[in-house]
């Protein structure tokens, strides 16, 4: 659920929405799939785009339940599961890979705006590569370990929020000696 709700919003807002779902005893795929969309949207208000996200979350939950839930989905091969996830309206590459990595513990590296920003500034990528090309670059460079991928991704997000934010604080960055953004600001 978090992978869908975090689209275009901060995780702190997702936590607020999840707390509301929990308080309403609606934090299950069954409940989300069947609750009135206007009610779900109201509970999701903290995440922004709450009407759209209510629809996307219901799409996902209905697909998830129709596919047999976690027990059946966890035995599906990774590429087949990715293809299935991508058939759900509102699930794109990043969200599908988020689900594969964090929910199903598959060795899939998640590419997001933070990854693109950080590695572009470091001069390691151009920044216009396709999602799949970047994902494969990471997966070919690292051992296939979901825990490693999750930790690496979390560290990228942390670094890209501060000091490597949209407006970087290069003077606080441990990577400034390797970074074109930092070198250009000197």
trRosetta pair geometry for C-beta under 8 A, 3 or more apart (Angstrom, degrees):
i j d omega theta_ij theta_ji phi_ij phi_ji
1 4 6.0 -60 -160 38 39 106
1 5 6.0 26 151 -12 73 115
1 18 7.0 127 106 -101 127 100
1 21 7.7 -92 161 53 158 174
1 27 7.7 -118 14 -152 167 76
1 32 7.4 -175 -108 -60 123 166
1 57 6.4 41 -140 -139 85 111
1 60 7.7 161 -100 95 56 140
1 61 8.0 24 -91 -69 94 102
2 5 5.6 -62 -137 45 33 106
2 6 5.7 32 166 -26 71 111
2 11 7.8 27 -167 -135 113 87
2 14 5.5 77 -140 170 81 139
2 18 6.9 -8 -82 -67 89 134
2 102 7.9 -67 73 109 120 149
3 6 6.4 -51 -136 31 21 109
3 95 4.9 121 154 -155 104 76
3 98 3.9 157 -127 106 117 128
3 99 5.0 -110 24 -59 170 79
3 102 7.1 170 -64 53 113 127
3 103 7.5 -78 -19 -24 133 119
4 7 6.5 -36 -176 -8 37 112
4 53 6.6 135 144 -156 95 88
4 56 5.3 180 -167 124 119 112
4 57 5.2 149 113 -88 148 75
4 60 5.6 -124 -65 -11 147 156
4 90 6.6 40 -140 138 108 118
4 91 7.3 -57 -95 -87 95 81
4 95 6.2 63 -87 -153 54 132
5 9 7.2 -59 154 58 67 129
5 14 4.6 124 114 -126 117 98
5 17 5.7 -161 -159 78 143 146
5 18 7.4 179 59 -53 169 89
5 44 6.9 -137 -123 -142 108 108
5 47 5.0 -98 -171 -115 90 159
5 53 6.0 76 -114 -171 60 134
5 57 7.0 30 -63 -79 84 122
6 9 6.1 -132 -153 66 39 83
6 10 7.9 -49 -144 147 81 11
6 11 6.0 2 -118 -91 116 67
6 14 5.0 -21 -78 -65 78 146
6 47 7.7 -97 -83 -143 28 119
6 98 7.8 -160 56 -161 128 164
7 49 7.8 -64 95 68 100 142
7 53 7.2 180 53 -102 110 105
7 56 7.8 -29 26 105 146 166
7 95 6.5 -22 -71 -76 112 121
8 48 6.7 -101 113 91 100 126
8 49 6.5 51 80 5 130 139
9 13 4.7 -85 164 70 120 137
9 14 6.5 139 101 -49 114 84
9 47 4.8 175 48 -163 172 70
9 48 5.2 169 -86 34 121 112
9 49 7.8 -142 -44 27 118 101
10 13 5.1 99 64 5 78 99
10 14 7.4 -138 105 -3 45 87
11 14 5.1 -50 -150 34 44 117
11 15 6.4 51 150 -24 70 98
12 15 5.6 -46 -151 30 35 115
12 16 6.9 39 149 -20 61 100
13 16 5.5 -47 -153 30 39 114
13 17 6.6 36 150 -16 66 103
13 46 4.6 -172 -163 146 82 94
13 47 5.0 137 135 -98 111 51
13 48 7.0 9 161 -4 157 90
14 17 5.7 -56 -151 38 35 110
14 18 6.2 34 152 -18 68 107
14 46 7.8 -163 -62 105 17 110
14 47 5.9 58 -87 -99 58 111
15 18 5.7 -54 -143 39 31 111
15 19 6.3 37 154 -23 64 104
16 19 5.7 -52 -149 33 30 113
16 20 6.6 31 151 -19 63 104
16 46 3.9 -109 94 159 126 175
16 47 7.8 -175 68 -51 97 70
17 20 5.6 -52 -152 34 34 113
17 21 6.5 36 150 -19 66 103
17 43 6.6 96 -157 140 77 74
17 44 4.9 37 -144 -130 127 55
17 45 7.5 174 -100 48 95 46
17 46 4.8 -149 -55 56 83 107
17 47 4.8 -14 -40 -31 148 108
18 21 5.5 -49 -147 36 36 113
18 22 6.3 39 151 -20 65 104
18 27 6.8 62 -164 -114 74 120
19 22 5.6 -53 -148 37 31 114
19 23 6.3 34 152 -21 65 106
20 23 5.6 -52 -145 36 32 112
20 24 6.3 20 156 -9 65 109
20 43 4.6 174 126 -163 121 82
20 44 7.7 -160 75 -67 135 33
20 46 7.2 161 -10 2 135 120
21 24 5.9 -65 -147 46 29 103
21 26 4.8 -102 -161 80 74 91
21 27 4.5 107 127 -77 106 80
21 32 7.6 -3 -144 -79 128 105
21 43 5.6 97 -75 159 67 135
21 44 8.0 34 -58 -72 104 73
22 25 7.5 27 -179 -80 34 32
22 26 7.8 -102 -59 48 16 62
22 27 4.8 10 -83 -31 62 138
24 43 5.9 -76 4 -107 152 136
25 31 7.2 -159 125 -116 65 162
26 31 4.3 -156 -145 136 63 135
26 32 6.3 107 165 -68 94 68
26 35 6.0 17 -141 -52 130 151
26 40 7.5 -159 160 -105 148 81
26 43 6.7 -61 66 -128 145 175
27 31 7.3 19 27 57 19 136
28 31 4.7 86 59 11 88 102
28 32 6.8 -166 85 -5 43 88
29 32 5.9 -60 -142 43 30 107
29 33 5.9 32 160 -24 66 112
29 61 4.2 176 -155 -149 77 95
29 64 5.2 -104 -141 90 146 130
29 65 5.4 171 136 -57 123 98
29 69 7.1 179 52 -110 154 93
30 33 6.0 -61 -147 35 22 111
30 34 6.5 -8 165 3 60 116
30 61 7.8 -143 -38 175 16 119
30 65 6.8 109 -84 -96 61 137
31 34 6.4 -78 -147 47 25 95
31 35 5.8 32 164 -37 69 109
32 35 6.2 -43 -130 19 27 111
32 40 6.4 90 -146 -120 72 132
32 57 5.8 -86 178 141 132 107
32 58 6.2 -151 149 -93 85 62
32 61 4.4 171 90 -55 111 168
33 58 5.9 122 -121 -149 44 73
33 61 4.1 -141 -64 118 88 115
33 62 4.8 133 -135 -72 110 69
33 65 5.8 -32 -54 -1 165 143
35 39 5.3 -107 164 80 107 119
35 40 5.0 124 97 -56 120 100
36 39 4.4 81 70 6 93 108
36 40 7.0 -170 89 -7 46 85
37 40 5.6 -55 -146 40 35 111
37 41 6.1 41 154 -25 68 105
37 51 7.7 58 155 -150 107 70
37 54 5.2 117 -165 135 78 126
37 55 6.5 28 -145 -77 128 69
37 58 6.5 -63 -101 -26 92 155
38 41 5.6 -50 -146 34 31 116
38 42 6.6 35 152 -22 61 102
38 54 8.0 94 -82 146 16 168
39 42 5.8 -51 -154 30 32 112
39 43 6.8 30 150 -15 63 104
40 43 5.7 -57 -153 37 35 111
40 44 6.2 22 153 -11 68 113
40 54 4.2 132 105 -143 106 109
40 57 6.9 -155 167 76 134 126
40 58 6.7 124 78 -55 172 108
41 44 5.7 -66 -145 45 30 106
41 45 7.3 69 150 -63 60 70
41 50 4.6 107 -168 135 74 98
41 51 4.8 19 -130 -93 137 54
41 53 7.7 128 -119 66 69 79
41 54 4.0 -69 -73 -32 73 151
42 45 5.9 -7 -165 -38 37 110
42 50 7.4 96 -71 150 16 143
44 47 5.3 -45 178 31 84 114
44 50 4.2 156 98 -144 94 93
44 53 5.3 -155 159 93 148 119
44 54 5.5 -168 26 -68 144 84
44 57 7.2 -173 -83 0 149 149
45 50 4.9 -20 -94 -73 40 160
46 50 8.0 90 33 -84 34 118
47 50 6.2 122 62 -88 85 77
47 53 5.7 -48 97 48 130 175
48 53 7.9 93 88 -16 49 136
49 52 4.4 -40 169 46 98 118
49 53 5.4 102 106 -25 88 100
50 53 5.6 -56 -134 44 31 108
50 54 6.1 41 160 -29 65 102
51 54 5.8 -49 -149 28 28 113
51 55 6.8 25 153 -14 60 104
52 55 5.9 -58 -157 36 32 110
52 56 6.3 27 150 -16 68 109
52 90 7.8 161 164 -114 84 119
53 56 5.4 -52 -140 41 37 112
53 57 5.9 38 158 -21 69 106
54 57 5.9 -55 -144 38 26 109
54 58 6.4 24 156 -15 62 108
55 58 5.9 -58 -148 39 29 108
55 59 6.3 35 151 -23 64 104
55 89 7.8 -48 139 108 101 116
55 90 7.0 167 106 -59 83 144
56 59 5.5 -49 -148 32 32 115
56 60 6.4 31 154 -17 64 104
56 89 6.9 -125 -115 112 69 75
56 90 3.0 178 -129 -166 103 161
56 91 7.6 147 -167 -46 102 64
57 60 5.7 -51 -148 36 32 111
57 61 6.2 28 155 -16 66 108
57 90 7.9 -88 -35 121 37 157
58 61 5.7 -54 -139 41 32 108
58 62 6.0 33 161 -19 66 108
59 62 6.1 -61 -149 38 24 108
59 63 6.4 22 155 -16 62 109
59 88 5.4 136 138 -176 105 91
59 89 4.8 -103 -153 61 160 89
59 90 5.4 130 58 23 141 124
59 91 7.8 -147 108 -19 118 96
60 63 5.8 -60 -150 38 29 110
60 64 6.0 32 154 -24 67 110
60 88 5.4 71 -96 172 63 149
60 90 6.8 -91 -43 81 97 119
60 91 6.4 112 -92 -57 103 117
61 64 5.4 -51 -142 35 31 117
61 65 6.3 28 159 -15 65 105
62 65 6.0 -55 -146 38 28 107
62 66 6.2 26 156 -16 64 111
63 66 5.8 -62 -146 41 28 109
63 67 6.0 23 157 -18 66 112
63 84 7.9 156 170 160 122 92
63 87 7.5 160 -134 90 141 94
63 88 4.7 -91 -12 -99 166 114
64 67 6.0 -62 -146 39 23 108
64 69 6.3 56 156 -103 84 48
64 73 7.3 -46 -145 -37 72 151
65 68 8.0 106 179 -22 28 9
65 69 6.2 20 -115 -64 45 83
67 72 6.4 -165 141 92 72 120
67 73 5.6 55 126 -73 122 105
67 84 6.8 94 -114 171 145 139
68 71 6.6 -96 145 72 98 82
68 72 2.9 3 111 33 137 149
68 73 6.4 168 75 -35 92 74
69 72 6.2 89 60 24 59 93
69 73 6.7 -128 116 1 25 106
70 73 5.8 -69 -133 48 27 104
70 74 5.6 32 171 -32 69 110
70 103 7.9 -123 -115 166 106 106
71 74 6.5 -51 -144 22 16 110
72 75 6.6 -68 -167 32 36 103
72 76 7.5 44 143 -34 66 100
73 76 5.5 -43 -159 10 49 118
73 81 6.4 97 -173 -126 88 115
73 84 8.0 -147 -131 92 102 150
73 104 7.2 -98 128 -96 101 124
74 104 6.0 -176 -116 -135 73 93
76 80 5.2 -121 174 93 99 111
76 81 4.3 127 104 -69 117 96
76 84 7.0 -18 157 8 160 145
77 80 4.5 74 65 16 89 112
77 81 6.7 -167 85 -12 39 90
78 81 5.7 -59 -145 37 26 110
78 82 6.3 30 156 -21 64 104
78 100 6.3 76 -150 -155 91 128
78 104 7.9 161 -110 116 79 136
78 106 4.8 139 -113 -157 115 142
78 107 7.9 -50 -101 50 160 67
78 108 6.6 175 -167 -57 127 116
79 82 5.5 -48 -147 33 33 114
79 83 6.5 35 153 -19 64 103
80 83 5.7 -52 -151 35 33 112
80 84 6.5 34 150 -19 64 104
81 84 5.5 -52 -148 36 34 113
81 85 6.3 37 153 -21 66 104
81 100 6.5 133 106 -104 120 101
81 104 6.9 119 147 -119 161 179
81 106 7.6 -179 68 -48 140 158
82 85 5.7 -54 -147 36 31 112
82 86 6.3 29 155 -19 64 108
82 96 5.4 89 -146 154 72 129
82 97 7.3 22 -120 -76 111 66
82 100 6.2 -8 -80 -66 87 142
82 108 7.6 158 -79 -114 123 152
83 86 5.8 -58 -149 36 29 112
83 87 7.1 37 151 -28 60 99
84 87 5.9 -52 -162 20 36 114
84 88 7.9 40 145 -26 61 95
85 88 6.0 -48 -170 14 44 114
85 91 5.2 -117 163 146 81 147
85 95 7.7 -160 160 108 120 85
85 96 3.9 136 110 -128 133 100
85 99 6.0 176 -129 65 148 142
85 100 7.4 -114 -9 -50 159 95
86 91 6.1 -133 -106 106 32 101
86 92 7.4 43 -126 -140 82 26
86 93 7.3 19 -101 -79 113 54
86 96 5.4 -18 -63 -72 76 154
87 91 7.9 8 56 61 34 119
88 91 4.2 47 75 11 103 126
90 95 7.7 -46 136 77 67 169
91 95 4.9 -130 -146 95 66 125
91 96 5.4 90 164 -64 105 85
91 99 7.7 -20 -145 -4 123 141
92 95 5.4 87 49 20 64 102
92 96 6.8 -122 104 -7 28 96
93 96 5.9 -60 -144 37 24 110
93 97 6.2 16 162 -12 64 111
93 111 7.6 -11 125 55 116 102
93 131 4.6 85 109 138 161 158
93 132 7.4 -109 -141 -58 145 73
93 135 7.9 -126 170 -39 120 142
94 97 6.0 -61 -147 41 27 106
94 98 6.2 36 152 -26 64 105
94 110 6.2 74 -153 -164 72 91
94 111 6.5 -104 -100 74 90 64
94 112 5.6 92 -142 -91 132 78
94 131 7.2 -113 -54 -142 78 133
95 98 5.4 -47 -146 31 33 118
95 99 6.5 32 154 -17 63 103
96 99 5.9 -58 -156 36 31 110
96 100 6.4 30 149 -19 66 107
97 100 5.3 -48 -141 37 38 115
97 101 6.1 32 160 -15 68 106
97 108 4.8 -143 -150 139 88 123
97 109 7.3 -14 177 89 134 30
97 110 4.7 161 116 -101 114 72
97 111 7.3 40 69 19 160 69
97 135 6.9 -128 -109 -118 157 137
98 101 6.2 -61 -146 41 24 104
98 102 5.9 -15 174 15 64 116
98 110 5.4 64 -77 -113 64 138
99 102 6.9 -67 -122 53 19 85
99 103 4.9 -22 -164 25 62 125
99 104 6.7 44 144 -1 69 103
100 103 7.3 -14 -60 51 8 86
100 104 5.3 -46 -148 52 42 118
100 106 4.3 -54 170 49 91 127
100 108 4.4 24 106 31 128 150
101 104 7.6 41 7 56 9 75
101 105 7.3 31 -178 -114 35 24
101 106 6.1 -87 -84 61 40 71
101 107 7.8 51 -112 -130 80 13
101 108 4.9 -122 -63 67 88 88
101 109 7.5 82 -85 -99 137 18
101 110 5.7 -92 6 -38 151 106
101 146 6.0 167 -154 -147 69 93
101 149 5.8 -115 -139 110 124 126
101 150 6.0 160 161 -76 113 86
101 153 7.5 58 149 3 162 156
102 105 7.7 14 -161 -71 11 52
102 150 6.5 114 -90 -111 77 117
105 146 4.5 114 -171 124 66 171
106 146 6.1 121 76 -89 14 120
107 139 7.1 113 141 -133 95 101
107 144 3.6 73 151 -173 169 81
107 145 6.1 56 -110 7 113 13
107 146 5.2 -108 -79 -59 57 69
107 149 6.1 146 -148 -19 60 141
108 135 7.2 -10 -172 -166 76 122
108 139 7.4 -22 -132 -87 39 126
108 146 7.8 14 22 -108 61 86
108 149 6.9 128 71 157 33 165
109 135 5.4 168 72 -149 92 70
109 138 3.9 -120 110 101 172 135
109 139 5.3 -149 3 -58 115 81
109 142 7.2 109 -70 44 132 133
109 149 5.0 -131 -94 -143 69 116
109 152 7.6 -34 -129 83 104 127
109 153 6.9 172 -157 -66 71 111
110 115 7.7 178 110 -30 65 143
110 135 7.9 -2 -110 -111 13 101
110 149 7.4 114 4 161 78 107
110 153 5.2 49 52 -124 104 148
111 115 5.1 -112 -146 70 60 149
111 116 7.1 71 178 -48 95 88
111 131 5.5 174 71 -152 136 74
111 134 4.6 96 -114 101 148 124
111 135 5.2 -104 -22 -67 119 79
111 138 7.5 -179 -73 2 93 137
112 115 5.3 105 49 7 59 100
112 116 7.3 -119 106 0 35 91
112 153 7.9 84 10 -159 113 105
112 157 7.4 22 65 -88 138 96
113 116 5.6 -55 -148 39 35 112
113 117 6.1 36 154 -22 69 106
113 160 8.0 160 108 157 71 149
114 117 5.8 -54 -145 36 29 110
114 118 6.2 22 161 -14 65 110
114 156 5.5 128 125 136 111 94
114 157 5.0 81 101 -106 172 56
114 159 7.9 124 178 70 112 74
114 160 3.5 156 -154 70 96 161
114 161 7.3 -25 -117 -43 128 70
115 118 6.2 -59 -144 40 25 105
115 119 6.1 4 168 0 64 116
115 134 7.0 122 126 162 128 136
115 153 7.5 -40 -70 -130 116 77
115 156 5.4 24 -89 159 71 150
115 160 7.6 -82 -48 -46 30 153
116 119 6.6 -69 -138 48 21 96
116 120 5.8 23 163 -22 63 115
116 125 7.2 -92 -138 87 59 138
116 127 5.5 91 -177 -140 96 75
116 134 7.4 -49 -85 -118 82 165
117 120 6.0 -62 -145 36 21 110
117 121 6.3 16 161 -15 61 110
117 160 5.5 109 74 -143 122 120
117 164 6.6 149 125 145 111 109
117 166 7.8 -82 -135 -94 150 51
118 121 6.1 -62 -152 37 26 107
118 122 6.4 17 155 -12 63 111
118 156 5.7 -145 29 -157 158 91
118 159 6.1 69 -111 100 138 115
118 160 5.0 -93 -51 -80 110 104
118 164 5.4 73 -100 127 84 158
119 122 5.5 -53 -141 42 36 111
119 124 4.5 -77 -168 67 88 111
119 125 4.6 43 127 14 113 110
119 127 7.8 169 89 -82 82 71
120 123 7.6 38 174 -72 32 26
120 124 7.8 -93 -70 50 19 68
120 125 5.7 -60 -79 76 60 87
120 126 7.1 -4 -119 132 90 18
120 127 3.7 38 -102 -74 130 112
121 164 6.5 -168 48 -151 158 119
121 168 7.4 122 -136 -66 157 151
121 179 5.2 6 144 -156 98 100
121 180 6.0 -152 -172 50 53 84
121 181 4.4 -28 -149 -10 111 119
121 182 7.9 78 169 -11 113 80
122 175 6.6 -49 -98 163 108 134
122 178 5.8 14 -145 125 89 104
122 179 5.6 -54 -96 -104 57 71
122 180 7.3 150 -133 4 8 85
123 178 7.7 -131 31 161 107 78
123 179 7.8 171 -7 -137 92 36
123 180 5.1 105 -53 -29 106 119
125 129 5.8 -80 -169 0 117 129
125 134 6.6 27 -127 -110 155 103
125 137 7.5 137 -90 87 117 172
126 129 6.1 122 50 -36 96 86
129 133 4.4 -117 175 87 108 125
129 134 5.0 128 99 -52 124 91
129 137 7.7 18 145 -17 163 138
130 133 4.5 95 55 3 84 104
130 134 7.1 -158 87 -3 45 84
131 134 6.2 -65 -157 39 28 105
131 135 6.2 26 152 -19 67 110
132 135 5.6 -54 -143 38 32 112
132 136 6.1 30 159 -18 67 108
133 136 5.9 -57 -147 38 27 109
133 137 6.5 36 151 -27 62 104
134 137 5.4 -48 -149 28 35 117
134 138 6.8 29 156 -12 65 101
135 138 6.1 -61 -158 39 32 106
135 139 6.1 22 152 -13 68 114
136 139 5.5 -59 -138 45 33 109
136 140 5.8 32 162 -20 69 108
137 140 6.2 -58 -144 37 22 106
137 141 6.3 12 157 -13 59 118
138 141 5.8 -69 -145 42 28 108
138 142 6.0 -9 170 9 68 117
138 149 7.7 97 144 -125 123 96
138 152 7.9 162 -164 117 123 145
139 142 6.6 -68 -128 51 24 89
139 144 7.0 34 -160 -95 88 82
142 145 7.3 -101 149 32 102 91
142 148 6.2 -172 173 125 125 130
142 149 6.9 139 108 -80 147 79
142 152 7.1 -80 -111 -29 162 166
143 148 6.6 69 68 39 88 162
145 148 3.8 60 89 13 115 115
145 149 6.5 168 87 -14 59 83
146 149 5.6 -55 -143 38 33 112
146 150 6.1 34 158 -20 67 106
147 150 5.8 -54 -147 37 29 112
147 151 6.3 26 156 -15 64 108
148 151 5.9 -59 -146 40 28 108
148 152 6.0 28 157 -20 66 110
149 152 5.7 -55 -141 39 27 111
149 153 6.1 27 158 -18 64 109
150 153 5.9 -56 -145 38 26 109
150 154 6.3 27 155 -19 63 108
151 154 5.7 -55 -147 36 30 112
151 155 6.4 30 154 -18 65 106
152 155 5.8 -56 -151 36 30 111
152 156 6.5 32 150 -21 64 104
153 156 5.6 -51 -150 33 33 113
153 157 6.4 34 153 -19 65 104
154 157 5.7 -53 -149 36 32 112
154 158 6.3 34 153 -20 65 107
155 158 5.6 -51 -144 37 32 113
155 159 6.2 29 158 -16 65 107
156 159 6.0 -60 -147 40 28 107
156 160 6.0 19 158 -14 66 114
157 160 5.9 -62 -140 43 26 106
157 161 6.3 26 159 -22 63 107
158 161 6.1 -58 -151 31 26 108
158 162 7.6 -52 171 52 58 72
159 162 7.7 -109 -158 76 25 37
159 163 7.1 -29 -166 37 65 64
159 164 5.4 28 145 21 80 119
159 175 7.7 50 -169 1 137 132
160 164 4.8 -54 -115 87 45 107
160 165 7.1 107 162 -88 50 39
161 164 7.8 42 29 64 23 69
161 165 6.1 19 -178 -88 29 89
162 165 5.7 8 -82 -43 55 108
162 169 6.8 11 -154 28 75 126
162 172 7.7 -23 171 102 83 139
163 168 6.2 59 146 -165 80 77
163 169 4.1 -104 -152 66 96 92
163 170 7.0 146 147 -79 125 20
163 172 4.2 -180 -96 85 141 103
163 173 4.3 -138 82 -72 139 84
164 168 5.3 -9 -132 -116 45 103
164 173 6.4 80 -61 -109 84 129
164 175 7.8 -4 -63 53 126 125
164 181 7.9 114 -136 61 89 150
165 168 6.1 167 51 -91 59 43
165 169 7.0 40 23 -6 102 88
168 173 7.0 -10 -180 -43 112 139
168 181 5.4 86 23 137 157 139
168 182 7.2 -100 127 -70 143 76
168 185 7.8 -145 80 -27 113 154
169 172 4.5 8 124 26 110 116
169 173 6.8 149 93 -38 65 91
170 173 5.2 -54 -149 17 41 123
170 176 5.1 105 -179 -116 85 116
170 179 6.9 -155 -132 88 105 137
170 181 6.3 -157 -85 116 123 92
170 182 3.7 159 -155 -111 126 87
170 185 5.4 150 25 53 156 143
171 176 7.4 48 -96 -85 20 159
173 176 4.4 121 82 -51 102 91
173 179 6.7 -10 120 6 146 154
173 182 6.1 -127 63 -79 135 138
175 178 5.3 -63 -177 50 80 104
175 179 5.3 85 123 -42 92 114
175 182 7.6 166 103 -5 68 146
176 179 5.3 -64 -132 33 34 117
176 182 3.7 -159 -149 -175 82 165
176 183 7.7 150 173 -49 71 63
177 182 7.6 -48 -40 97 21 139
179 182 4.1 71 81 14 111 107
179 183 6.4 176 90 -11 56 86
180 183 5.6 -54 -137 41 33 110
180 184 6.0 33 161 -21 66 109
181 184 6.0 -59 -146 37 25 108
181 185 6.6 18 156 -18 61 111
182 185 5.9 -62 -149 35 31 108
182 186 7.1 40 153 -35 63 99
183 186 6.1 -46 -158 12 35 115
